[in-house]
Amino acid sequence: MALESYDFLVSEIRVSLDKGDEIKKLILEENLSEIKRAQIILTKGQQRQKLAIYTNLSRLLKGGFDILYNFVQGDLMEQSEEIIIAAGISLKNINNHCKELMPLVLHFIQLYNMKYADAWIPTFGNLIHQFNYKDYQDHIEKIIIEMSMPRQPEVGRLIGAMMIIQVANLLGDKIQGPLLDRVRQLCNDNDNDVRALVAGDVLNCLIDKLSPSLIHQYLQDKFLPLIYDNCSQVKKEMIKTLFLHYQKLNAIDCVEFNATQIFIDCLSTQNEDVLSTSLTYCGVAFLAIKDKVNFEFKQNLVNLFVQFGQHQSQTIRYFYLYNLPGFLILIKDLQLNYLLIQPYFVIVDEDEEVNRIFACSILHELIKSFDYSFISAQFQFIITSILNTGNQKLILQIQLGKIIETLINEEQYHLTLDKIQKQFKVVFQDIAKLFQKCDQNYYINQKFLLSIKNFMRFVKPKQFMKYYLPNLLKKQTCVSNEEIAMEILAHFFGVCQDYDIQQNIKDTMNQQFFKGNSNKKIKYLCFVKDLPKYISKKYFNYLNFNLFIQLFEDKIIDVVIYLIKILPKIKHYLIDQDYCKQLKSLKGKTIQKLVDEMIIKIEQNQIQVDEVQEKRMQEKEDQIQQEYLNNLKGIKQFDSSKSIDSNQKNKKRLALKLSSQSAKKQQSSSQIRIGIRENASLPSSRSQDRGIGQGVQRQQIEIQKFKSRPSGFNKF
């Protein structure tokens, strides 16, 4: 059987074989079992064959341990470094015959080879969890103590420290004193790499697993020497370990461990590499001590961060931005926050593009800590300045929707929303103008659409219709972006609460896109697909959107395919459920296959109309229609009263003129004639009311027609 037909994984190695004998060595009989083939390869196979065996050793031993292990134990000792490492990695997750495998694992760990240790120590850590550790405890701990003695080479001390981590993960608080004493000794090791490993992985594990009393007894006095170590790598590892466990360590009562002083000292270092590590984890540490610090500490901390924001290093300024949102919330002092945020205004305006992009991305998080007046004065100026640059990378990072959400007062929603809509009117218009210029790049087009989707609900309907609707209706860069654009439009259609605007959008979609080219028809289907989320089934059919099913007769195959794909999401909004019969009549193997898959999907995912939500939507839609009628009636009444007032003023002027000309005539008769003429020129109040009532009645009849008429453009 050829090598390529083995069940286990084989790495492809291209080798030219010139001799027939070499080819024969790579071929085995086809009727051999996998275990038997592995046994033959271990005794007679080539190196590349054995590599495949040892890469899959864990699975092979699980099915044939008794047959293969003796061969593995004898053969692996003589193999290359590559194969030994592959075997160790393969056995990492083995969960059977663990006790029998332990001598083999310990053998390779004790070879003082760091590559072997990296491969076999994780396997060692797994094995000691699979059997009674006490059976091997004395032997294992003797090996650890021996390998980590000061007289041993550096690699031995590193391996000993790595084994302590695995034992601590198993024993936790039950770890014995000799191992902890050895950890204390390794904290003072002469080699930087050993101290860095202990300060990082070893202490991180022990602080997590040990009780506070053992930490205080064995470890706490070693923290300060490692924090103030001469090697920057050791300092970085110790700062990371301490900051991640600050909450647990701060609870331990110890005079030597001054949490606040150590925190300030770590942030006061002049070493940029160490400072970067401190700034990466300082937020977690400050969260643990925030309730124990006074105003003076906060003031010193703010002064330090202001320096970080003005630092000459771009990396340190980045970490200033990284920590800024959290510290603004935790400081909880408005005056200190004003001081803390000052470098931000310089960075977002003048810094390198990487930092400016990051500064724009956190803008919505910063405003939570300030009052409305400061936000209006400072942050809106920043947004306007960024929009004026025309830099799309910066603009697309601003999460305008979240900014407005933060500014809105839920208790006075409509009042604050109206105020914000006026305040951000120019901003909304500028974004719409920039959106017009991004129709050539797929990614930029998509990012703009997603940004608009997040803040669209805060734009005034008339402003949306004027600035955003034309951009959404034009062709986007791809179908996925068309879907986002139409989802935005469908959402707006459902929430705009303006009957006149809804009718305009309906007319546009039904007249221009339903009967347009293939791209427009697909756009129409994208729009219809999302409508059930926002309008009722009753309103959907009244507006004739149910006619989308007629597109199954379209001559363009792409339109038909897209219709079939979206049908499972919208079929529950159709009154006529016989569409499946119509779709089954379509010709073509591909179409028929898609129809069959669609029918199966519909049967598996039966979407039902939520009656409660449907009723809520209908009530909302009826209210919008009634408001539209009331507004229409009010406008007509206002126009009529205005016309009457105008006629009355004209007649009064005429009356005054006639009075002056007939001053010598009798006043009573002239006034009677003037009054008769004036009244004769005006319509009666009854005829005025009749005209208004007829107009409103016509609108009501139009709105209610859907109850009794079928759908169709020619009848709309």
Number of C-alpha atoms within 10 A of each C-alpha: 13 12 12 11 10 14 9 14 13 17 11 8 7 6 6 8 9 8 8 8 9 12 12 10 13 16 12 14 9 10 9 11 10 14 16 14 18 25 20 13 21 22 13 13 18 13 14 15 18 20 24 21 28 24 23 20 24 21 17 19 19 14 12 15 18 11 15 20 17 11 16 20 13 12 13 17 13 10 13 11 14 11 20 22 19 20 23 26 22 20 26 18 15 18 14 15 15 19 15 11 17 15 12 16 21 17 11 19 24 17 12 18 14 15 13 22 27 16 22 27 23 18 24 24 21 19 25 19 16 14 15 11 16 10 10 14 13 11 10 17 18 13 16 23 17 15 23 25 17 15 10 12 12 20 18 25 25 23 23 26 25 22 24 26 20 21 21 22 17 17 14 18 17 11 18 12 11 12 19 19 13 18 25 17 15 24 23 15 18 11 14 18 17 22 27 24 21 28 28 21 16 22 22 20 18 23 21 18 19 18 14 18 13 17 20 18 10 14 19 19 15 16 20 16 13 23 22 16 17 11 15 17 19 24 26 24 24 28 28 24 22 26 23 19 17 20 17 14 20 17 12 14 12 13 7 10 17 12 23 16 10 16 20 16 13 21 20 14 13 9 10 12 14 22 20 20 18 26 20 16 17 24 18 15 21 22 14 20 16 14 9 10 11 9 11 9 15 18 16 12 20 20 15 16 26 19 16 23 26 17 15 10 11 17 17 21 23 22 20 27 23 18 16 23 19 17 23 23 16 17 20 12 15 14 10 17 19 13 14 24 20 13 19 22 15 13 23 21 15 11 16 11 14 13 22 22 19 18 25 21 16 17 22 22 17 19 20 16 20 16 11 13 9 12 17 14 10 12 19 15 12 18 18 15 13 19 19 13 10 13 11 16 15 21 23 20 20 22 19 23 17 14 18 19 14 14 18 18 13 12 8 9 11 12 12 16 20 14 13 17 17 13 13 18 14 12 18 22 17 16 19 20 14 16 21 17 12 18 18 11 12 14 13 18 19 21 18 23 24 17 18 23 18 14 17 21 16 19 23 16 18 13 14 20 16 12 18 23 18 12 19 20 18 14 15 24 17 13 14 12 21 25 20 21 27 23 22 22 22 22 20 21 21 19 14 18 18 17 18 12 15 17 13 11 16 16 16 13 22 20 12 14 19 21 13 15 13 18 16 20 26 24 26 24 25 23 22 21 23 21 22 21 14 17 22 25 21 18 17 17 17 21 19 19 25 20 16 18 19 13 19 19 13 12 10 13 13 14 21 22 16 16 21 21 13 16 22 20 16 16 20 17 21 19 11 10 10 9 14 12 9 12 19 14 10 14 9 8 9 9 17 15 11 14 21 15 14 18 17 12 14 16 11 10 11 12 14 9 13 10 10 9 14 18 14 14 19 17 13 17 20 15 14 17 20 15 15 17 19 13 12 16 18 14 13 17 17 12 12 16 13 12 12 16 12 11 14 16 11 12 19 14 11 13 19 11 11 14 16 10 10 11 10 8 11 9 11 8 10 16 14 11 11 18 14 11 13 17 12 10 11 14 10 11 10 8 10 15 12 11 15 17 14 11 14 17 14 10 15 14 10 11 15 12 12 17 9 8 11 12 16 14 12 5 8 14
